[in-house]
């Protein structure tokens, strides 16, 4: 698997789901849907769920994930 293509696929799926990375670890159904979405974007490849989540976490730690578009309902968006 080419890392650049994989990373861009992960980022695109992350943007579409628009939820924090931590929620994927807390919610099994959400994590499954995310991994299925990534697999579909990659031509229905069989993916190791742990590897996908590990790479997503690494991208987050490196600051390579975009900011989420969530509504802040009156809170200061900069404090998040």
Buried (B, 14 or more C-beta within 10 A) or exposed (E): EEEEEBBEBBBBBBEEBEBBBEEBEEEEEBBEBBBBBBBEBBEEEEBEBEEBBEBBBEBBEEEEBEEBEEEEEEEEEEEE
